[in-house]
Amino acid sequence: GQALLDQGADVIMLDCLGFHQRHRDILQQALDVPVLLSNVLIARLASELLV
């Protein structure tokens, strides 16, 4: 993650379904940028579309 920040990343996207909330939490604590989980984003989008 630090290498991405060194290259100018403003946000980190965990885009593998194998990543879980605990992975996001660990990175969020270690890095000072938002860390997003793709499976959470898709679930939230789907719930909005289905309402």
N, C-alpha and C positions, 0 to 999 in steps of 0.2 A: 503494500500500500504506500509506503513512504516513497518508493521510486516513482509512483504515479504522481504524488504530490510534488516531488522535485521537478517533474515535467510540466507542472502547471494544472493538474486536475483540480476542479472545483467540487466534484462529487465523485463518489465511488459507487458503481453499480455491480452488485453480485448477481450475475445473470445465469447461474446454474441452479437447477432445481434441488441440487444437493446441499445448497447453503440454507442454513436455518437462522432463526432469530438470534441464537447465541453467537453465531459467526458475526452477524451484523453488530451485535452489542459489543463484542470484543474489539472489532475494528473501529466502531464509533468512539469508544473510550481511548483508543490508541492514536487516532487521527483526528484532526480538527476540521473535518469536512463531513457533510451528510453522507451516510452510507445507506443505499437503497437495495432492497431485495426484490428481484423481478417477480417472484411468485406472489409476494404480497401486493405489489402494484397491479398485477393482472387480476388477482382476486378482488381487489377494491374496485377496479374498473368494471369487472363483470357484475359485481353487486350493484353498482350504479346503473348499468345498462338494463338490468333485470327488474329494477324497481318501477 
